[in-house]
Amino acid sequence: VPVVIYSGLSPTEEARLFIDINTKQRQVPNELLLDIKQLAEREDDKDALLREIFDLFSEDPSSSLMGLMSPSARQKNKISRVTFNLAFKTVLPVFNSPAAPLIFGVTNAYIAAFIDALAELGLQDRITSPTIFRAIMDTFPEVARISAAQHGKSFTKAKFSAVINPIVQGLTVGKFEKNAKTVKDMSAMFAKFIAKDFSI
């Protein structure tokens, strides 16, 4: 544990140091802590799986989020590890045998389909918004369920697009912006459009 000892300070200097220490210190960003958990050997199985999936999205040439990931710090217009991990909480339980390459393959196709859908409204850049990204991933289990019911458990971008299209048909920029304030509102709106237009 690093320790700093100050000696021979005047009462004024002590008071100023006390104020500085208790008002100006900054916590290490959560993104950085997640990034070095592996090095510290403090990852559990879920942490390790999320790290592997994040790294695939960050580094794999086929990634629909290539260039949009920020592993160790929060950056504007990029998806941090904290946002990514929160978003994938609802995704992991969908997979019976969670393995990073499988989860990446399926969710990458899904995200690519959703980016294309947003692009029809000129909103593709909003994919990196923490609220939007989390809402999109909250909707994944239902979209995957419908896709499996329609096409079997062979998941592709085209098959996801077929399920997501009703969202685009019912969505306007105004509705998008109105519901973009919370994850709950946005994911509920996505789910409503899918449920409204889905039939067998």
Helices and strands as residue ranges (DSSP letters): H 11-24, H 30-36, H 45-59, E 69-70, E 79-80, H 81-87, G 92-94, H 100-119, G 124-128, H 130-151, H 157-170, H 173-179, H 183-197
